[in-house]
Structure formats: structure tokens, C-alpha cells
Amino acid sequence: MRQSLFLFFLLFTTIVVAQTKVSGKITDAAGDPLPFVNVIFKNSNEGTISNEEGRFYLESDTNYKAVVFSFIGFESKEVPLGAKNTYKMEVVLQEEAAALDEVVLISGKQPKKNNPAIDILRKIWENRRENGVKQFKQYSYDKYEKLEFDLNTIDSTLIKSKVFKGMEFIWDQIDTSNVTGNSYLPIFINEAYSKVYGDNVLNEEKEVLKGNKNSGFQNNQALIAFVKDLYKEYNVYDNYLKFFDKAFVSPLSRTGIDVYNYKLLDSAYRDNKWCYNIVYYPRRKNELTFKGDFWVNDTTWAIKEINLQASKSANINWVREVYIEQEFEVLNDSTFLITRDHFLSDFSLRKKEEAQGIYGKRTTLYDNYEFDIKKDKSFYGEQTDPYNEAVYNRPDSFWEQNRLESLNKDEKGIYKMLDTLKTVPRFKTLYNIGATLATGYYEVDNVDIGPVFSIFGFNEAEGLRIRLGGRTYFGQNDPWRIETFGAYGFKDKRFKYGISGKLLLDRKSRLKVFSGYRKDVEQTGASLTTSNDVLGRSLASSSLISVGSNDRLTRIKLATAGVSVEPAKNFVVRVTGSHRKLRSATDTFSLDYFAEDGTIKSTISQPEIELGLFYTPQRKTSGYGVERTIINDGDFPSFYLGYTYGLKNILDGDFEYKKLQAFYTQPWNIGGFGRLYSTVEVGKIFDPVPLGLLSPVPGNQTYFSLYNAFTNLDYYEFVTDTYTSLHLEHNFGGRIFGRIPWLRDLDLREVVGFRAVYGEISDENRALNASNITYRAPGDIYWEWSVGVGNIFRIFRLDFNFRGNYLDNPGAREFGVTGVFGFSF
């Protein structure tokens, strides 16, 4: 959903033209491209270098009459400029006659031994821990961040498109990127000013937002927070730099020698410091690597300047270009502190240069460094108000005083253009369509209708099922929310419904109350860790197609009420009271059990009280209302510990029991070897209960790959009262396929999985059974494994699943094929 929001909101634009622009390609006399050629406007210090393909782009706000090309071993060439915009230049450099024997082009594999560039790289490794703010016990600094998104590769076809009818004014001003040379129109800008405090002794850091301003979508913290997470901060000295959920190998990495070619290109003074210039580029294609160059000081071995451009062959979806620049200043002749960080990415559905796309640009400036001013540890642990309205509505005078870099004419124009655009009816229509696709809800006044993607379903009990729901929505910071749904099954001819409400009582502590009621059909064995979510519904109950007979369904009437609070950041305490009535939904499935008087009962009536503790360190959220948007979903560890007490003879309760459950899930970036997802779940029920209250091992009879389910198990094939399960799934990100020539260009990704569960069930629980199911627990550890091919057409993954044991179970499925659709970089 976040990516869909991102692609939609980046739709429109306006900017003015710089004074002098040149672009083109540089070759030698034989027609071979010349990389890393110096390109400079004559009589200036404004310049760039050509890329690996010999292409270059350079612009300036000043009018220049000529551009000069120079490269070691070649004759310098001056080209006069007849117009202020000169594109697609074809520049041919001639080798110097006196230096023909000395010409060495930077290409191909560079040696690892006797290479001065690698000797310098080792010096950087030895000294990197001593650079920057890490040299001091405490530090603080001002931070100004500017985020901008632009529609790029503007051509006449796009300008004349009927989509933009009535919005033609947005094309009045177009500019050109000084990195890619493509035309673009800005559509969104966000500015943020913060104060950052850190303590290297306590290993703590805190950022206090002082002001935030954006164009077009005032106070839309969800969009702002998503964009910021997309461009999360990084340290070029780290071995791996994470962007778009991918781990790129840093050119300063200790493993860089095996991944990059390095060449010492030049040495010169940079701000009165003697520095070496090193060029680097990938040794192999299809890996998550960069190309570029950096300047490093000859005494501190600290980076003075660095630029990184992602390899065009890198296995990453929807991103056509990534370009990074960082600059550092020298403090006290020894300390190098970052002063400027510029990050540009070019998003597009196609990687062809002529395809339309969206630029995302982040510029971060740092200033007013102070050191060794100690603050109490309590300062770093203090909970602050997650949303201060004044911070998002600062006057212009605040920004004039605190901007570390003034807005140019183009950026100032974005605010005005977006304000005008929002008044155009056609834009509002496009906005509503995009919002529906992104959120799954269609907005009607202050009510959202949906989710539109769950309208149709099918199961053995209901046959074809139609469901429609809605929720109140006045804004993302609503202090209360009501949600409801209604559904009808054409086979059982029954109406189902549900309603829930939530109210935020205190914004700072996140104290809220909630309650709800649901009457529905559910696949109750779809997960080990139980949930009291009134309106939640598993895919197992509503999949249109299933494997075998999906008839082990339960009619449920569930009422809940509770309270939750967040005493510390990302630590939630929740107390829930619930009452469930359960009975079989089909004639071929039974929840019957023996009552104390020896009779057989078919309905379970059970009230419970649950205490749940949730801890999600590093989770990032947006908004301050009763519901918050998780920005970095799937990018942080999660811990849960729950204690449930079942009540007997209270509210018609049938059983008294105690239950403990816990889970831990963690994503891991394994450097250049991809991403691993791991989950461990444990649980125990301490007293006898019937089948409807036990813990079935979650099977999967759908054709969808479900992470926390056992793909080759049927529902209720194993039932437990004590269990431990492990789920592992590793995505290699194309590391293997990328080295196979005939597969390389497909950008496929390898996925392997392993799942195991151990469980027990007591004789007392078996004795309660009066159903048509014979209880069996995986006492010998059931396991299965899978191999998959991901990134098929960039949106689909196909998994081949193999059962490891218990092959003698009736109807055991030894092999199965499942798939899953998804949007990922």
C-alpha cells in the first residue's frame, strides 16, 4: 500500500530553466566511450566527470560560452556553445602523440595486489571509527532536510495527454536534471528542521523536530514519514548501505575489494587539504553495487567528498537511477564532519531512458556542531508529544531564519503550483482514484467504503460470499474510529456482520479503549498465536480457490472490550476481555465434546481475560490519532507475550484454563547475501479444553504462499496444547541467478524456506473429544521446506513446497505449488 501511495502522490509539477546546459557522449578516435573525463565550463570551477558509458550532463545558473574536456593521455578539447542549451553533443578526444605509450584507460579488472588505491582503502578501514561525531563523548547539531519529487522525462506526448486536460498550466516551467540530463517537473516538496543530540557513552541519539512544511498535502504525516523512511539515513563507512529494503555494498566496505575495481586517478588540494582521488566501479553485473569516485585526506584518511551511482544492472525493481553525493568539512585540522548529503533516485516502471518516471531527491544539510555537552540519560528516554500542531504550521519567518540553504526559484514555485492544482476538479478525481487503489477504501464525505479488495470470497460453508464494509475517516489523526461490515453467503443463506469502535483518551501515553462484536464464519486454526481482532478475517476463510475440502470452519460470535496503553515508545500493554461462542459451520466438521455430566455438547461458550505485552523496537509510525500508519512495515523485530485466563460459570463460561503464548519475529539483512525472515512461536494451555479452544497447527489449503502457515498441512491435521514452531525464509535477491548468463537479464530472485513445529497434546484433552477428528500432535517435529523463484514480471513469486515427514498421514500432501503477488523493490 505504501508504495502505491508513493507512486500516486508523485504526479505533477513546475520549475524554471537554468542558464547553461550541456549533455552528450565522449569517445576516443576509435569510437570507444571514455569514462571519467573532466568536463568543465571554461574559466570556471563548475564541472563534472563522464560516467562509464562516456555520457555527461552539466548545468549552471551562469551563462558560459564554452566547455572544456580533458583527460590524462588525451589532448584537451574546447567546444564553443552556440546556445545556452546544448544537448546530445558528440565529443571525440584525440590521444596525445607524445604520450601514446602512457595512455591507460580506466576499465576492465584492476589488480588487487600492488594497487595504491587499495592501500589507501585499507588506511580508511583502520581509521574509520575515529572519524566524525564518534570522536566525542556527546554531540549536537542542526539538521535541515529537503525532500522533493518530480515527474521526469517530459515529452510532447505526455504534455498533450488527455489525463492533464484542465491542468495545462503545470507545464509552464520545466527544468533539467544535472545528474541524468532528463527534463522534469516538481510535484511535491517537504522541508524539515531538527535539532539532533547524541551520546556515544550511552549509545543514545535523539532528534527533536522543530519545524515541518510541505506543499500540496499539508499535515499529511503518512506521506511525509513514508518518504523519509524511503530515504533513511546511512553512513558511507558502513560495509552495507540499505536503500529500498536492499543492502548495497559500500565502496568503503571491507569486502569491497572482492566487489569493486579501484584506481587511483589523481591527487590535489581540496579546501587546503591534500587528498587522493579514487575511482571505483563493479567487478560484476547484476549485484547491488555503485560506481563513482571519492576524495580522501592523506593524513586522517577521512573522506572529503564522495559520490555513488547505483549500477544500472543492479537487481532492483522500479528504480532506474540512484545517485548520492556527500561533502565533509574539516574541524581543527583533523575531524571531518558531514555538511551536505544529496540523494537522488529515479523511479520508473521501465528502465529505458525514454520512459517517464519520478525523481525523488533528498538534500540534508548539517551545521552548528557542538561537542561534549552532557545531558542526563532521562533526556533520551523522554516521551515527547508525537505531533505538535505548531511544528507543522511554522510561519515564513521561521523558515527564513532556520533554512540552512535557501530555496531556489524552482522550489518556491512548487508551493504556489500545488495550491492552485488542488482547486482543479480533474485533479481531485485523479486523487480519489489513486487514494482508492492505495488504501483499498473509497472516500464518501467522512466515510470510507471498503476494503474493496475483499468484496468476494468463497468457502464450503457459505459458498460464494459478498462482503462490504466501511469506516469513519475525518483524517489520519482522528481520536476515534468506528468500523463495520456486512456479508452474505449464498450457500448457507445467512447474514454476517461486525462492528468495532476505538477511542484515544490520551495522546502522549496512547491510552485508548476499544470494543466490538462480530458474527461470522472463520477458519479458527489459521494461526498459532490467537487474536481477538473483531473485524479480522484470515485468507483461509475467504480464498476463492482451495486445495482439497476446505470444510473445517467455525461459526463464531465474538464480543470484546479492552484498554491499551504505551508507557514507553513502541511498548504496548493491552488488557482484553472477550466472550466467544463457537460451533461447527458445516455438517462434515465437528467441535463436539463431552461435558462434565457425560452429555455431548456442540457449542462452546467461553469468556476470557487476556494480558498482552507487545514490543516493536525500531518501529516507525505516522500520525497521532487512534490508529497510526506503520511506515517501515516488516523492517523491525516484534515481540509478544500473552497470558489468557478462561472463566468458568461466569457469562455461561464452560471451561477454566490458563494459556501462555509468545512469539518473536525478526528480519535480517545478511549483507550481500540477501534478507532473512525468522519467526519463533511458543505456547501452552495448562488445563483441559475441547478442540475449539486448542491450538491447531496452521495449515494452508490455499494456493497462496502464507509466511506463518505450513503449506503442505491441511487444517486441523495437527492439534496441540503445547507447541514450538520455527519459520525461516531467505531471499537471496538474485545473487545466484545473476551469475547465470541466460538468466541474468530476467532479474529473478531465489527464495528458500524452512518450517518446523513440535507439539504435544494431553490425554485429558483427548478424552474431551467427541468430534469426528482424531487428535494428533507433531511429537516427532513436523518439518517442510521450499524453494521459490521471485520477481517474476517484478510482481509474482512461485514457491515449490516439499513435505519432510509424516507422509503416512491420511491424504498427506507431499508436494505443492503456491504463489504470491507483491510489490517490492
C-alpha positions, -999 to 999 in steps of 0.1 A, spaced: 0 0 0 28 24 9 44 20 -25 11 26 -43 6 58 -23 41 68 -32 36 62 -70 3 82 -70 12 112 -50 41 119 -72 21 131 -102 25 168 -110 50 198 -113 66 233 -122 101 249 -124 122 275 -143 151 269 -167 188 272 -157 211 294 -178 236 270 -194 231 232 -200 252 207 -219 250 169 -223 264 143 -246 288 114 -250 326 114 -252 346 88 -272 381 82 -285 390 82 -322 380 45 -324 345 53 -312 350 37 -277 334 56 -248 358 74 -225 348 72 -188 358 97 -161 367 126 -185 368 160 -168 340 183 -182 343 220 -171 328 252 -182 356 274 -195 371 298 -169 351 283 -141 353 257 -114 319 242 -123 323 207 -138 316 170 -137 331 137 -150 317 114 -176 302 81 -165 313 46 -175 295 49 -209 312 83 -215 280 102 -210 279 135 -192 255 163 -182 264 197 -168 244 228 -160 249 262 -144 229 293 -135 256 314 -152 259 319 -190 290 303 -204 303 304 -240 325 272 -240 331 239 -223 364 222 -219 371 184 -219 403 170 -205 417 135 -197 451 121 -189 468 109 -222 444 129 -244 445 163 -259 422 188 -242 393 200 -263 374 232 -261 339 233 -276 322 266 -281 285 268 -271 262 284 -297 231 282 -274 225 281 -237 211 246 -240 233 222 -260 222 185 -258 234 153 -273 269 165 -280 293 140 -296 328 148 -284 358 129 -298 392 132 -279 425 125 -297 454 108 -279 484 129 -272 512 120 -297 539 123 -271 521 102 -245 507 73 -266 528 48 -246 514 61 -213 477 61 -221 458 39 -196 421 39 -198 402 31 -166 382 0 -175 383 -38 -170 396 -56 -139 421 -37 -117 447 -57 -97 442 -64 -60 479 -66 -53 503 -37 -57 474 -13 -62 479 21 -44 441 27 -44 436 -5 -23 465 5 0 446 38 7 414 19 11 430 -2 39 440 31 56 404 42 55 393 10 73 419 14 100 407 50 108 370 50 101 359 46 137 378 77 146 360 100 122 331 124 126 310 128 158 321 94 170 353 111 183 334 129 210 315 118 241 285 139 233 274 159 203 246 180 189 239 197 156 213 214 134 198 194 106 178 208 76 162 183 53 146 190 19 126 163 1 114 168 -35 96 146 -60 94 154 -97 77 139 -128 106 134 -153 112 127 -190 86 152 -201 78 150 -238 51 163 -262 31 132 -259 28 135 -221 21 172 -223 -8 167 -248 -22 137 -228 -59 139 -220 -51 130 -184 -39 165 -178 -68 183 -195 -76 214 -175 -42 213 -158 -20 225 -187 -6 253 -165 17 228 -148 38 226 -179 47 263 -180 80 257 -163 102 227 -169 138 221 -158 166 195 -165 184 173 -140 221 180 -136 227 142 -130 207 125 -157 201 153 -182 163 145 -183 136 171 -181 114 172 -151 85 189 -133 84 191 -94 53 178 -78 60 177 -41 84 193 -16 88 188 22 111 208 45 121 197 80 143 215 106 155 195 136 180 195 164 199 163 169 215 152 202 238 122 208 258 105 235 284 80 224 290 68 260 253 60 265 249 49 228 218 72 225 206 96 199 175 118 198 161 140 171 137 168 180 116 181 151 114 219 153 95 226 121 80 209 91 65 223 59 52 206 27 34 215 -5 2 202 -17 -7 179 12 -5 199 44 -1 178 76 0 145 57 24 128 81 18 94 65 32 106 31 60 126 48 71 97 71 70 72 42 92 93 20 116 99 49 118 62 56 124 55 19 155 78 22 166 66 56 200 79 68 231 59 62 269 60 69 292 56 39 318 40 62 294 11 69 300 -22 50 265 -21 36 242 8 27 205 0 29 181 16 4 147 3 -7 150 -27 15 182 -37 -3 217 -39 11 242 -23 -13 279 -29 -8 296 3 2 327 12 -18 344 17 16 334 -18 27 360 -43 40 345 -66 14 348 -40 -13 380 -55 -28 360 -85 -39 332 -65 -53 348 -33 -68 377 -23 -91 397 6 -76 420 30 -94 440 59 -80 431 87 -105 445 120 -91 457 139 -61 451 176 -53 442 201 -26 406 201 -15 399 230 9 436 233 17 438 195 25 459 172 3 436 144 -9 437 114 -32 410 108 -58 400 72 -63 376 59 -90 357 26 -83 333 5 -104 318 -30 -101 336 -62 -109 304 -80 -119 270 -71 -132 236 -76 -115 249 -71 -80 238 -43 -56 268 -21 -61 278 15 -71 302 33 -93 318 67 -88 348 83 -71 358 98 -37 384 121 -23 402 110 8 426 130 30 463 118 31 468 121 69 434 114 87 423 90 59 388 106 62 365 110 32 363 146 20 339 141 -9 322 110 -23 297 102 -50 279 70 -56 258 59 -86 240 26 -85 250 1 -112 223 1 -139 224 -37 -139 216 -40 -102 187 -63 -94 163 -37 -81 128 -30 -93 112 3 -103 144 23 -97 162 34 -128 189 55 -112 204 61 -77 229 90 -72 245 101 -39 268 129 -31 283 137 4 306 165 14 326 169 46 343 199 63 374 198 84 373 208 121 406 215 140 427 201 111 416 166 119 379 160 124 358 155 92 321 163 98 294 158 72 279 191 60 259 181 29 242 149 18 223 147 -16 204 116 -26 186 113 -60 166 83 -72 148 79 -105 117 57 -102 101 42 -134 80 12 -144 106 7 -172 144 11 -171 146 25 -206 159 61 -207 129 74 -227 103 61 -202 85 85 -179 93 83 -143 96 102 -110 127 117 -93 130 115 -56 155 140 -42 167 144 -6 191 171 4 203 172 40 225 200 55 242 199 88 255 229 108 262 243 143 281 213 157 287 213 194 305 187 215 309 173 250 278 190 264 264 162 286 227 155 291 210 132 315 200 97 303 164 106 311 166 132 283 170 105 257 142 84 271 116 111 275 83 106 256 75 137 236 42 146 220 43 128 187 25 156 170 28 193 179 5 212 155 27 243 158 56 224 144 37 217 111 25 253 108 56 275 113 54 310 98 76 320 68 98 340 92 108 307 110 119 292 77 138 323 66 158 321 98 164 283 100 168 272 64 205 261 60 200 265 23 177 290 6 150 277 -18 157 284 -54 131 299 -78 120 264 -89 114 252 -53 95 283 -43 72 277 -73 62 242 -61 42 256 -32 22 280 -54 16 255 -81 3 228 -58 -21 252 -41 -36 260 -75 -37 224 -86 -58 213 -57 -86 236 -69 -88 218 -103 -118 193 -103 -99 168 -126 -70 167 -102 -94 159 -74 -108 130 -94 -74 116 -101 -65 120 -65 -96 100 -54 -89 72 -78 -53 69 -67 -63 70 -30 -87 41 -35 -61 20 -52 -36 28 -25 -57 23 6 -84 -1 -6 -112 24 6 -133 47 -14 -140 80 3 -176 94 6 -176 125 27 -163 113 61 -169 76 55 -145 52 37 -162 23 19 -143 -10 17 -119 -27 17 -127 -30 -20 -103 -60 -24 -123 -83 0 -158 -79 -16 -158 -115 -29 -148 -148 -12 -157 -185 -12 -157 -213 13 -175 -247 19 -199 -233 45 -210 -201 28 -204 -208 -9 -199 -175 -27 -196 -147 -2 -201 -110 -7 -188 -86 19 -189 -48 21 -178 -26 49 -169 10 59 -152 31 85 -153 67 97 -125 89 85 -122 126 91 -84 125 89 -55 103 98 -54 119 133 -89 110 143 -92 105 181 -120 79 175 -130 55 147 -159 32 140 -157 3 116 -184 -21 104 -191 -47 78 -219 -69 64 -216 -101 45 -239 -127 29 -233 -163 19 -253 -177 -10 -250 -213 2 -259 -210 39 -282 -180 31 -271 -163 63 -262 -127 70 -230 -119 89 -219 -86 104 -195 -69 127 -189 -35 143 -160 -21 163 -150 12 179 -118 27 192 -113 59 213 -80 76 221 -81 91 256 -46 104 259 -23 112 230 10 111 249 6 77 266 -15 63 238 -42 53 263 -72 40 244 -103 19 249 -119 -4 223 -149 -28 219 -167 -47 192 -189 -76 182 -187 -100 152 -210 -128 140 -192 -146 112 -177 -178 97 -140 -183 104 -111 -207 99 -100 -206 135 -69 -227 131 -52 -203 106 -26 -191 131 -9 -203 163 -9 -170 182 -46 -162 187 -61 -128 181 -92 -111 194 -94 -87 165 -132 -84 160 -131 -75 123 -100 -95 113 -105 -124 88 -79 -149 75 -74 -156 39 -80 -192 47 -117 -184 53 -122 -164 22 -100 -177 -6 -118 -182 -38 -99 -215 -46 -86 -240 -21 -67 -273 -21 -90 -302 -11 -121 -298 10 -120 -266 30 -148 -275 53 -133 -273 88 -149 -239 95 -164 -225 126 -194 -202 132 -182 -176 157 -199 -149 178 -172 -128 194 -176 -98 217 -146 -79 230 -138 -48 251 -104 -36 264 -79 -10 271 -43 -4 259 -15 20 268 20 27 255 41 35 287 73 36 266 80 41 229 69 10 209 60 -9 241 22 -16 244 3 -31 273 -32 -44 264 -59 -59 285 -88 -75 267 -120 -91 279 -138 -113 254 -166 -138 250 -168 -164 223 -195 -188 211 -182 -214 188 -199 -242 168 -192 -260 136 -202 -243 103 -205 -275 82 -220 -310 86 -187 -326 79 -168 -309 107 -175 -312 144 -164 -294 176 -184 -318 198 -170 -325 233 -180 -344 264 -195 -322 291 -190 -330 328 -223 -347 330 -214 -371 302 -235 -354 276 -222 -343 242 -222 -305 236 -218 -289 202 -214 -253 212 -186 -237 233 -194 -206 253 -162 -191 267 -153 -157 283 -116 -149 286 -93 -122 300 -60 -116 282 -30 -96 292 -8 -89 261 26 -72 260 39 -60 226 73 -46 219 84 -34 185 118 -16 188 127 5 157 92 6 145 83 39 129 47 53 128 29 82 114 1 103 129 -11 107 165 -48 95 162 -64 64 175 -49 45 145 -14 51 133 3 41 100 33 19 102 59 34 79 87 7 80 64 -23 79 84 -56 81 116 -38 89 118 -42 127 117 -70 153 85 -78 171 80 -95 205 47 -106 221 39 -122 254 4 -131 263 -14 -146 293 -50 -157 289 -74 -168 317 -106 -186 308 -135 -181 331 -160 -209 341 -195 -204 353 -192 -166 345 -212 -154 315 -220 -190 308 -183 -200 306 -178 -237 300 -141 -240 310 -115 -226 334 -79 -226 320 -47 -207 317 -27 -201 285 7 -186 278 18 -176 243 48 -158 229 64 -150 195 95 -133 182 99 -123 146 129 -106 131 140 -96 96 178 -98 90 199 -82 63 227 -107 56 250 -82 38 252 -90 1 236 -124 6 200 -111 8 174 -109 35 162 -135 61 129 -135 79 126 -155 111 98 -163 135 97 -184 167 64 -191 184 58 -210 217 26 -217 236 10 -238 263 -26 -244 276 -24 -256 312 -58 -271 317 -81 -295 297 -101 -278 269 -120 -290 239 -110 -288 202 -124 -253 197 -101 -239 224 -69 -259 215 -40 -247 192 -42 -263 158 -10 -262 138 -19 -237 110 -21 -255 77 -26 -239 43 -51 -252 18 -50 -221 -4 -28 -216 -35 -12 -185 -18 22 -186 -1 14 -177 36 45 -170 57 34 -183 91 15 -213 78 26 -249 69 19 -251 32 16 -289 30 -7 -294 60 -44 -295 59 -64 -275 85 -66 -294 119 -42 -321 106 -22 -315 138 -37 -302 171 -17 -292 202 -19 -278 237 18 -272 238 39 -262 208 71 -246 195 74 -235 159 101 -221 137 97 -203 103 127 -192 82 126 -176 47 156 -163 29 155 -142 -2 189 -141 -20 179 -112 -41 192 -127 -73 227 -133 -62 228 -168 -78 206 -162 -108 226 -130 -115 257 -151 -123 240 -174 -148 242 -157 -183 209 -168 -197 190 -159 -165 209 -127 -157 187 -103 -176 154 -116 -161 163 -102 -127 148 -132 -109 154 -138 -72 159 -171 -53 139 -178 -22 143 -208 2 122 -216 32 122 -240 61 93 -246 86 92 -269 116 68 -274 146 69 -296 177 37 -302 196 21 -322 223 -15 -329 234 -25 -343 268 -46 -374 275 -71 -352 293 -77 -331 262 -80 -363 241 -106 -376 265 -128 -345 259 -130 -352 222 -164 -362 209 -159 -349 174 -151 -367 141 -114 -355 143 -88 -378 158 -63 -356 177 -27 -359 167 3 -337 177 36 -334 159 56 -351 186 84 -361 162 88 -325 149 69 -319 116 90 -301 90 88 -289 54 110 -269 31 105 -249 -1 124 -233 -30 110 -204 -49 116 -181 -79 107 -145 -71 104 -113 -90 86 -129 -120 74 -100 -140 85 -80 -109 53 -87 -91 50 -125 -86 67 -153 -67 63 -190 -73 71 -215 -45 76 -253 -47 69 -268 -13 81 -302 -1 68 -322 30 96 -336 51 79 -363 71 46 -377 84 40 -389 49 18 -417 62 -9 -393 74 -42 -399 55 -43 -376 25 -8 -362 32 3 -338 5 40 -345 -3 43 -316 -27 25 -284 -35 29 -252 -56 19 -218 -42 24 -182 -53 21 -147 -40 17 -113 -56 36 -84 -42 52 -50 -48 88 -48 -38 120 -30 -48 
